Amino acid sequence: MRRQIFDISMHLTHWNSPEIQKHTVRILWMIPIFSLQSWLGLRFTGISTYLEWARDLYEAFVIQTFLYLLIELLGGKHTLERSVLPLSSLPSCLWI
């Protein structure tokens, strides 16, 4: 977990490409949040159901963030739309 905190702090102090790094930082926070949720769930068993709900919510957020990260790495939304648009003009029987 120390490594993840170090990686997060390095991304935040060396903010070179914010469109990509903001998604990376959100994904890197997954390990400390899951670790904290696991520890709190063991320590306070009465609220473990709520903690699991919050963890699952953050996991869904990270999956969405990963999709946005892939879109950014592929050149952004408009570039991706332009590269896929010619495929939509083909008949659907020719799509791979």
Backbone as CSV, one residue per row, in Angstrom:
resi,resn,N_x,N_y,N_z,CA_x,CA_y,CA_z,C_x,C_y,C_z
1,MET,0.814,-1.178,0.000,0.000,0.000,0.000,0.870,1.260,0.000
2,ARG,2.037,1.170,0.623,2.946,2.316,0.608,3.338,2.703,-0.812
3,ARG,3.518,1.700,-1.622,3.895,1.937,-3.011,2.798,2.717,-3.746
4,GLN,1.535,2.361,-3.494,0.429,3.055,-4.162,0.368,4.514,-3.717
5,ILE,0.549,4.770,-2.424,0.529,6.144,-1.920,1.681,6.933,-2.550
6,PHE,2.841,6.295,-2.671,3.986,6.951,-3.308,3.682,7.265,-4.769
7,ASP,3.109,6.303,-5.486,2.759,6.525,-6.900,1.736,7.649,-7.050
8,ILE,0.760,7.690,-6.164,-0.243,8.751,-6.212,0.403,10.104,-5.985
9,SER,1.271,10.170,-4.981,1.923,11.456,-4.697,2.839,11.880,-5.842
10,MET,3.505,10.937,-6.497,4.358,11.288,-7.630,3.529,11.803,-8.812
11,HIS,2.376,11.182,-9.043,1.516,11.670,-10.121,1.001,13.073,-9.814
12,LEU,0.684,13.329,-8.552,0.144,14.636,-8.195,1.216,15.724,-8.182
13,THR,2.457,15.364,-7.868,3.519,16.377,-7.859,4.115,16.604,-9.246
14,HIS,4.012,15.633,-10.133,4.516,15.768,-11.503,3.338,15.708,-12.465
15,TRP,2.543,16.737,-12.447,1.290,16.803,-13.198,1.587,17.235,-14.628
16,ASN,2.073,16.309,-15.464,2.494,16.616,-16.830,1.368,16.492,-17.841
17,SER,0.592,15.444,-17.757,-0.528,15.239,-18.687,-1.796,14.965,-17.869
18,PRO,-2.471,16.025,-17.462,-3.583,15.882,-16.522,-4.750,15.041,-17.030
19,GLU,-5.000,15.037,-18.325,-6.134,14.260,-18.849,-5.937,12.758,-18.638
20,ILE,-4.701,12.316,-18.634,-4.413,10.897,-18.404,-4.154,10.637,-16.925
21,GLN,-3.436,11.536,-16.280,-3.056,11.314,-14.892,-4.233,11.348,-13.931
22,LYS,-5.268,12.127,-14.220,-6.408,12.156,-13.304,-7.089,10.791,-13.262
23,HIS,-7.137,10.102,-14.393,-7.722,8.765,-14.414,-6.801,7.766,-13.712
24,THR,-5.509,7.923,-13.911,-4.551,7.024,-13.278,-4.604,7.145,-11.753
25,VAL,-4.696,8.366,-11.256,-4.761,8.572,-9.801,-6.032,7.960,-9.227
26,ARG,-7.132,8.104,-9.935,-8.386,7.500,-9.460,-8.281,5.983,-9.377
27,ILE,-7.608,5.386,-10.345,-7.433,3.933,-10.334,-6.476,3.513,-9.228
28,LEU,-5.409,4.282,-9.028,-4.437,3.934,-7.987,-5.021,4.038,-6.578
29,TRP,-6.027,4.870,-6.377,-6.659,4.978,-5.054,-7.432,3.715,-4.689
30,MET,-7.629,2.819,-5.632,-8.422,1.614,-5.378,-7.799,0.745,-4.281
31,ILE,-6.503,0.555,-4.297,-5.848,-0.320,-3.318,-5.935,0.241,-1.902
32,PRO,-5.603,1.526,-1.655,-5.768,2.027,-0.286,-7.222,2.011,0.196
33,ILE,-8.162,2.313,-0.684,-9.572,2.312,-0.284,-10.031,0.893,0.038
34,PHE,-9.654,-0.084,-0.778,-10.039,-1.467,-0.499,-9.377,-1.977,0.779
35,SER,-8.131,-1.587,1.020,-7.445,-2.001,2.238,-8.122,-1.424,3.472
36,LEU,-8.458,-0.151,3.404,-9.134,0.496,4.525,-10.510,-0.115,4.757
37,GLN,-11.220,-0.404,3.699,-12.535,-1.026,3.830,-12.428,-2.401,4.459
38,SER,-11.432,-3.178,4.088,-11.258,-4.510,4.658,-10.933,-4.430,6.142
39,TRP,-10.039,-3.520,6.500,-9.673,-3.380,7.908,-10.860,-2.903,8.743
40,LEU,-11.582,-1.903,8.241,-12.742,-1.397,8.980,-13.848,-2.453,9.072
41,GLY,-14.005,-3.258,8.022,-14.998,-4.324,8.048,-14.682,-5.388,9.088
42,LEU,-13.402,-5.676,9.273,-13.017,-6.629,10.320,-13.144,-6.020,11.710
43,ARG,-12.839,-4.751,11.824,-12.856,-4.075,13.123,-14.277,-3.771,13.588
44,PHE,-15.115,-3.309,12.680,-16.489,-2.927,13.009,-17.441,-3.773,12.168
45,THR,-17.766,-4.945,12.658,-18.562,-5.891,11.872,-19.995,-5.418,11.665
46,GLY,-20.485,-4.531,12.500,-21.853,-4.046,12.354,-22.068,-3.182,11.127
47,ILE,-21.031,-2.525,10.680,-21.182,-1.643,9.515,-20.505,-2.212,8.271
48,SER,-20.118,-3.469,8.327,-19.385,-4.045,7.195,-20.231,-4.083,5.924
49,THR,-21.540,-4.241,6.049,-22.406,-4.252,4.869,-22.377,-2.900,4.162
50,TYR,-22.403,-1.822,4.940,-22.349,-0.486,4.346,-20.984,-0.205,3.719
51,LEU,-19.948,-0.720,4.355,-18.606,-0.540,3.805,-18.445,-1.296,2.491
52,GLU,-19.024,-2.487,2.420,-18.968,-3.248,1.172,-19.735,-2.528,0.066
53,TRP,-20.859,-1.909,0.418,-21.628,-1.150,-0.556,-20.799,0.010,-1.097
54,ALA,-20.119,0.726,-0.194,-19.273,1.852,-0.620,-18.113,1.358,-1.478
55,ARG,-17.530,0.218,-1.121,-16.437,-0.351,-1.910,-16.911,-0.722,-3.305
56,ASP,-18.080,-1.347,-3.403,-18.622,-1.719,-4.709,-18.932,-0.495,-5.552
57,LEU,-19.395,0.562,-4.923,-19.659,1.805,-5.635,-18.365,2.383,-6.195
58,TYR,-17.301,2.370,-5.389,-16.022,2.882,-5.886,-15.451,1.977,-6.975
59,GLU,-15.667,0.686,-6.854,-15.199,-0.237,-7.892,-15.872,0.058,-9.230
60,ALA,-17.168,0.344,-9.214,-17.872,0.711,-10.444,-17.316,2.017,-11.009
61,PHE,-17.004,2.961,-10.126,-16.420,4.231,-10.550,-15.056,4.000,-11.207
62,VAL,-14.263,3.086,-10.664,-12.941,2.796,-11.225,-13.065,2.124,-12.590
63,ILE,-14.049,1.260,-12.756,-14.254,0.625,-14.064,-14.613,1.681,-15.102
64,GLN,-15.469,2.623,-14.736,-15.818,3.717,-15.640,-14.593,4.582,-15.932
65,THR,-13.797,4.845,-14.908,-12.579,5.640,-15.080,-11.597,4.941,-16.004
66,PHE,-11.491,3.620,-15.907,-10.605,2.865,-16.787,-11.060,2.990,-18.240
67,LEU,-12.365,2.965,-18.470,-12.874,3.151,-19.823,-12.496,4.528,-20.346
68,TYR,-12.660,5.568,-19.520,-12.285,6.917,-19.937,-10.784,7.037,-20.167
69,LEU,-9.991,6.331,-19.372,-8.541,6.330,-19.569,-8.188,5.725,-20.921
70,LEU,-8.833,4.617,-21.268,-8.582,3.997,-22.578,-8.971,4.931,-23.713
71,ILE,-10.081,5.639,-23.559,-10.504,6.580,-24.593,-9.468,7.687,-24.754
72,GLU,-8.951,8.206,-23.636,-7.925,9.250,-23.702,-6.644,8.737,-24.342
73,LEU,-6.254,7.506,-24.015,-5.030,6.944,-24.578,-5.161,6.665,-26.071
74,LEU,-6.384,6.449,-26.533,-6.613,6.214,-27.961,-6.790,7.500,-28.740
75,GLY,-6.586,8.637,-28.108,-6.618,9.909,-28.812,-7.796,10.794,-28.483
76,GLY,-8.635,10.392,-27.581,-9.779,11.208,-27.215,-11.060,10.751,-27.887
77,LYS,-12.149,11.320,-27.428,-13.470,10.905,-27.900,-13.664,11.190,-29.392
78,HIS,-13.280,12.374,-29.832,-13.517,12.744,-31.235,-12.658,11.924,-32.196
79,THR,-11.419,11.664,-31.834,-10.557,10.842,-32.678,-11.100,9.425,-32.781
80,LEU,-11.573,8.909,-31.672,-12.133,7.561,-31.663,-13.419,7.492,-32.483
81,GLU,-14.249,8.527,-32.382,-15.469,8.551,-33.177,-15.163,8.601,-34.674
82,ARG,-14.161,9.392,-35.054,-13.804,9.474,-36.475,-13.240,8.162,-36.999
83,SER,-12.524,7.428,-36.147,-11.959,6.168,-36.619,-13.010,5.074,-36.707
84,VAL,-14.077,5.172,-35.927,-15.128,4.159,-35.950,-16.209,4.513,-36.965
85,LEU,-16.372,5.791,-37.273,-17.429,6.239,-38.166,-17.385,5.584,-39.544
86,PRO,-16.231,5.427,-40.185,-16.240,4.750,-41.496,-16.752,3.316,-41.421
87,LEU,-16.596,2.660,-40.293,-17.099,1.293,-40.163,-18.614,1.257,-40.172
88,SER,-19.251,2.307,-39.653,-20.710,2.290,-39.598,-21.337,2.439,-40.974
89,SER,-20.583,2.904,-41.962,-21.140,3.046,-43.306,-21.122,1.696,-44.065
90,LEU,-20.374,0.727,-43.560,-20.341,-0.588,-44.191,-21.593,-1.366,-43.812
91,PRO,-22.024,-2.283,-44.646,-23.140,-3.172,-44.252,-22.724,-4.004,-43.037
92,SER,-23.665,-4.274,-42.197,-23.338,-4.966,-40.944,-22.810,-6.388,-41.172
93,CYS,-23.089,-6.992,-42.312,-22.586,-8.342,-42.574,-21.081,-8.334,-42.823
94,LEU,-20.478,-7.162,-43.108,-19.032,-7.072,-43.351,-18.241,-6.672,-42.119
95,TRP,-18.922,-6.351,-41.024,-18.202,-5.965,-39.800,-17.493,-7.163,-39.218
96,ILE,-16.328,-6.895,-38.680,-15.543,-7.986,-38.062,-15.795,-7.982,-36.588
